[in-house]
Amino acid sequence: MFIIFIFFFGLSLLVSWRFKSKANKYAQISLTQDMSGAEIAEKMLRDNGIYDVRVITTEGQLTDHYNPLDKTVNLSRDNYYGRSITAAAVSAHECGHAVQHAMAYPYLKFRSAMVPVQNASAKVMNIIMLVMMFGGFFLAKTFPFELVIITLIICQGIITLFALVTLPVEFDASKRALAWLTNKGVVRADENGMAKDALNWAAMTYVVAALAAVATLLYYVMLLLGRRD
């Protein structure tokens, strides 16, 4: 388990660094159309017939996200006011989620429905891990080992499913964003390539998270099977 954690932690850091590097690089390249991220977001929403979603700023760097609960596209200040390739790509991507929401995109609906279950599963796993670290003797005397592992498998299975469902949601949002940016002439062909590069590296962070979740699930399953043998 420790080896799995170290491997994917290192891989996650590498991919995250690469994405931030790309985002910072393209943030220095001004958009030919000279539109801010907020203006691009507003235009994409209107072009898709969406009038009940607000575009607002959020604190932090690369904290951009779409909130389906209050229907807001939250852009970091750099991307809200920025007039760069990164600002265009990120703003359009987050609006891609808003379009998914408006169209009742099935994977987004399923992921949203899973949020409370996924959060509960993560809390249960954290509690078990803490007890195993500081009260392993008590846990071993109170609950059968197989029951503990089966609980971990169920919780990790839910977390893994959530991570896997996130992939089509993120890739689809990027696909919608890039298509709209090109079709509406917001970016030129060369600018589209840079925007695609940035979004691809952003998507890779979700790919690594999904792979890590699958590897952890397989570890618990193998642990259970090994115990039974």
N, C-alpha and C positions, 0 to 999 in steps of 0.2 A: 504493500500500500504506500509506503514511504517513497519507494522508487517511482511509482506511478505519479505521485504528487509532485515530486521534484522534476520529473520529465515534463509534465504538462504545465507546471508553473513556469519553468524556463521557456518552454515553447510559447506560452501565453505572453510572457514579457517580451520575447523577441518579436512576435506578431504585433503586439500593441505598440512597441517602439517603432516598428516599420510603418504602421498606420499613422502614428503621430508625425513621423518624419515626412510622409507623403502629404499629410494635411497641412503641415507648416510650409512645405515647399510650394504647394499650389495656392496657399493663402497669400503668397507674395506676388502671384500673377493676376493682374487685373482683368476683369471680364470685359470683352469688347463692347457689349451692350451697356456697360456701366449701370447695372441694376444692383441694388442691395439685396441681401438674402431675404429680408422682410418683404421687399417688393416682389421678388420672385415667388415667394411663398403665397402671397396674396393673389398674384396673377394665376398661379397653378390651381389654387382652390377655386377661383372664379371660373376658370376655363373648364373645370370639371363640375360646374354647377353646385359648388359647395359654398354656402353663405352663413352657416351656423358654427363655423370653426374660427377661433381667434388666433392670431399670430402674436406671440408675446416673447419677451426676453427672459432668460434664466441665468442664474449666476454660475460661474465656473467655466472651464474650458472643455470643449467637446462633450457638453452635458445636454446636447440637443436630443429631443424626444417628442413623440406625439402622445398626448394623454387622452385616451378615449372616454374617460369618466367625465371630464369637464370640456372635452372637445377643444383642446388647445394645441397648437404647434409651438413648442417651446424651443427657442433658438438661443444659443450662447451669444453674448454681446458681440463677439468677433464675427459670428456668422449672421447675426441680425442686421448689423450695420455694415458689414464687410461687402465689398464689391469684387470679390475674387472667385476663382474657380472653386475653391473649397466651399465658400459661402453658398454658391449656386448649387453645388452637388448635394451638400448636407441639407439645405433648405428644401430642395425638391424631393429628396429622399424622405424626409419627415412628412412632407405633404403626401407622398406616396402612401404612407400609413393612413392618413386621413381619407384618401380616396378608397383604400381598402375598407375602411370602416363604413363609409357611405354606401359602398357596394355590397356590404355584408360578406366580404371575402371570408370563406369558410375557415381557413387556417388561422386567420386573425381572431375570428369568433371563438374558435376552439382554444387558442392560447389564452385569450382573455378569461374564458371560463375556468381555465386551469390555474390561474394566478393564486387564488386563495388556497387551493389544494396543494400547489407547489410550495407555497410559503409555509403551510402547516407541516409538510413533509420535511422541509429544511430544518424547521425548529425541532421536530422529533429527533432527527439525526444529530443535531447539535447537542441535544440533551443526552442522548446515548453515548456520544463521543466523550462528553465531559465526565459522565459517570464512569465510563471505561478507563479514563485517564486517572481520575482521582478516587474512584470507588469501585474498582474492578472486582474486588473480593465480594463486596455487597451485591453487585450485579450478578456475579456467578452463583451466589448462594440463593438469590431470589428468583432469577429467571433462567430457564434452560438455555444453553448456548444456541441451540438451533432456533429457538423463538426469537432471540436477539438478532441473529443473522437474517432470518426471514423478514423481520421488521425492517432491517436495513435495506434488504433487497426491494421490498415494496416501496419504501420511501425513495430510494435511489432510482427505482424504475419510473416513478412519477416525475422526478427531476430530469431524468434522461429523456423521457417523452416530451417534456416541456422544451428542453434544449433542441431536440430534433424538429419539433413543430416550428420553433423560432426560425429555422433556416429558410423554409420557403417564404415565410413572412418577410424576412429581411431581403432576400434576393428579389422577390417580386416588387417590393417597394423601390429598390434600386432600378429595376428594369423599367418600371413606370416613370421614374424620375428622369432617366436618361432619354427615354423615348420622347417625353414631353419637352425636355430641354432642347432637343434637336429639332423636333417637328415645329416648335414655335419660334425657332431661330434665336433662342436665348443664348445658345452657345454655338460656336462654329465647329467644324469637323475636328480640328486639332484640339479645341477646348473640350469637346466631348470625350476624346481619348484620355485627357488628364482627369476629367471628372470621373470617368469609369475606373481609372486606376485607383483613385482615392477610395471610391465606394467598394471596390473589390477587396482592398486591404481591410476596410471596416468590416466587411462580411467575413473575412478570414478569422476575426476575433470570435465570431459566433461558431464558426466551424471547429476551432480549437476547443471551445467550451463544450460543444456537443461530443467531440471525440473523447475528451476527458471524462464526461459523464458516462459514456458507453464503457470505457475502460474500467471505471470504478464499479459499475454495475456487474461487469463480467468477473471482476475480482471477488465480489461478494458471493456471486453464484458459484464460482470455483471453490471458494472457502467452504460453502455449505456442502457441496458435492464431496469435497475432500474429507470433511468431517464425517459424512455418512459412510464413506468407504472405510 
